[in-house]
Amino acid sequence: MPANHILIADDDPVVRDVVRRYLMHADMLVTETADGETTLAALLDQHTPVDLAILDVMMPAPDGIAICRALRTQHRSDIPIILLTALGDEDDRILGLEAGADDYVTKPFSPRELALRVASVLRRAHMRADAGGDETLRDGAIEVRPAAQSVLVDGRTVELTVREFALLLFFVNHPQTVYSREELLEHVWGWSFGDLSTVTVHVKRLRAKLGSAHRIETVWGRGYAWGRSGTVDTPAG
C-alpha cells in the first residue's frame, strides 16, 4: 500500500519539523507549507493528492479555518482535516469543527498524540465498516453505502466528512439506543478522552446535512439516539 501523504501547514518551522519527523517515523509522506495560499494550492494539486491535512488556525491568510471551509464548500469535501489551535481559543475550535474539521489538537501539543490522531482519522477514511459491509443500508429517505463511503437522501448525494460518515454509519447500525457523548467519542473517534463539544458539533452538522430525513434524537441528560419512526428505547437507570 502506498504511503499516506500528509500535508502539515504551519508558519512555525519548528512545529513543522517536529510533526514531519514523527509522521515520517510512522512511514508517512509529508509535505510542508507555511501560508494559506501555498497550502490551498498544494491541497488542490491533482498530481500529488493529499490524504490528510493538518492546518494551523493562525497561519497567514487564508487561515486554517478559512481553508477548511473552502475545501468543504467549494473543492474537496472528502479530505480529512485536523486543525491546530491555541489552548485557550475555544471559539476557534468550535468554528473549526463547524467549518468541517474532523478533529483538532491544541497547542502546545504532544507530537505523539498528533500522530495517533492522524492514524485514527486515516483509519476512518480507509476503513470499510465491519458492521455494514458492502450492503446498502436504508432508513426512510436515507441510503448509506459503506463500500462507496457515500450517502444519498431522496436519491441525492450528500457530501459528508470522514467523521460525519462514521457517525452516521454508527447511528444507523445501532438504532433506538441512547449513547452519551463520551460513548460516541470512544466508538466513533476512537478516543476515551477529549472535548465533548466535538461530538455536539458533528451531530449538529450531520442533522443539517441530512435535513428532515435525519433521525438523530436528543435524549436530555443521556445523549443521542437514532430513532426509527420517532421511537427510541431509553432503558431505566
Secondary structure, 3 states (H helix, E strand, C coil): CCCCEEEEECCCHHHHHHHHHHHHHCCCEEEEECCHHHHHHHHCCCCCCCCEEEEECCCCCCCHHHHHHHHHHHCCCCCCEEEEEECCCHHHHHHHHHHCCCEEEEECCCHHHHHHHHHHHHHHHHCCCCCCCCCCEEECCEEEECCCCEEEECCEEECCCHHHHHHHHHHHHCCCCCECHHHHHHHHHCCCCCCCHHHHHHHHHHHHHHHHHCCEEEECCCEEEECECCECCCCCC
